[in-house]
Amino acid sequence: MTTLQTSIDGLVPPDAPARDGRRYEVVDGRLLITGAQPPAHHAAVIALMVQLKHACPPDLLVSVGSLAFRPTPHTTLRPDLLVCARHYTATQPPALVVEVLSPSTRTTDVVLKRSLYETHQVPSYWLLDPTTQELTILALTPTGYTCQAVLQAEETFHTTTPFPVDLCPATLTR
């Protein structure tokens, strides 16, 4: 039987290899395991990371998969990409969370994680679909997430949150 550890150090089954290509998350004490993602997913994550890092001010940090968000002792989320304060503590909401959609994560990212990020006050949540070249930009308001833009293919959008950057799904998903 595998025991799980839910300490501040993260959640990994003790017998799991250090880098097995899967993502381990916990939601209300339940383990979510996401399998290895297709190349288009990784390419989109890296393209967005590069664009955000070029625009990122020095007081913020762009992280790909290495930092978790732990809003409660029983919930640990590991988004594809997050932007946070340089001196980030995992229990504080990051400024931006991005999930790149794939067939195996679509429902979790669009429904479950959206609800969790909204509940735990993440100010900006973006969903990037490399298959359809679509980027959805959500902003937290007092009543929940509001859609700021849904960009398709060559459309561009200038956002100022968490910092000024121009976005175009086609350039992120080629």
URHUQUI-V851067 format. One record per helix or strand of 3 or more residues. SS is the DSSP state (~ for helix, > for strand). FROM is the first residue (numbers start at 1). TO is the last residue. If there is no record, write none. Layout:
SS:FROM:TO
SS:FROM:TO
This chain:
>:23:27
>:30:34
~:39:55
>:60:63
>:69:72
>:75:77
>:81:85
>:96:101
~:106:119
>:124:129
>:134:141
>:144:152
>:156:159
>:165:168
~:169:172
